[in-house]
Amino acid sequence: MTHAPLVLSGMQPTNTLHLGNYLGALKNWVRMQEEMPCLFCVVDMHAITQDVGYGHPAELAQATREVTAAYIAAGVDPRRSPIFNQGQVPEHAELAWIFNCVARLGWLDRMTQFKEKSGKHKERASVGLYTYPVLMAADILVYKATHVPVGEDQKQHLELARDIAAKFNNDFGVPDFFPQPEPVITGAATRVMSLRDGSKKMSKSDESDASRINLTDDADTIANKIRRAKTDAGELPDSEKGLEGRPEAENLINIFAALAEKPKQDVINHFAGQMFSTLKGQLTDLAVAKLVPITGRMKVLLADPGEIDRILKDGALRARSIATPIMDDVKKAVGFVA
Ligand code: TRP
């Protein structure tokens, strides 16, 4: 049996979104809406696995609205693709519990992101942080989603989701019940790097605000950050090979290519033999042209929080209408209902 194509993706409502989220995720989501039915989730249940989201209810609710506004401002159409927060769709938690009993400790022990996020004091991390990838598998499979646009760093979690799906199907004797969800890793700039260090990912948790372009930055801020972006001493190369060992040059070229929606090689040809200042000037114009309208739309949306709340509520109802019949079948398969 083949499963009907369905996209599901999500982002955590923590801090401000940045250029990496836009180029690595949102921009692809907008395109995928044209190709398949999509669901977009704000993963507030994941946000409470760590201190940033835990114990700050007002901030969490506001961050959920901000991320929702960013989805819409970037071009996700909530009438076409339901946008909802996990916390309003109880089926995620229900399936996650069952999946906690399907997944093996040994599988979770291999998850590299838990090791990074829990740091030196693993015993102080929440149990939720440990079982985070199991909830993520439930996010996807509670809708039988088949395609999951994610960054490279989430590939291991997707593999776990596939393992959980296969083990559930096998152990409960329901062959092919859950699909094997595919990661969709797209775009030249899937990995947008820090403007201060081309070997580090652009991240909302980086201490230096100059390391990232936030989706809330105005034109002057964007211009300043690009002007101050780290460079090296050389001219820009004329080939992809010439970018090797020059992570800052490569990052700026990648960002330019992704924003301009042009092949990387065309951008390399365009700037070959030029100084960084030329690239930075043109990149500033391009980034301002693409991002400032998104920022503007976000502001307009956030001025009416009631409307965002209505969009989330409506999205949750539509998401539940897909998840409920699937959970009915899961409950039968497990033996919760005869
Ligand atoms: N873990 C993902 C991230 O940090 C967020 C996420 C949670 C997600 N559930 C998901 C992404 C389901 C895709 C599908 O980026």
Residues whose N, C-alpha, C, O or C-beta is under 5 A from the ligand:
A	BS01	LIG	L8 S9 G10 M11 V43 M136 D139 V148 P149
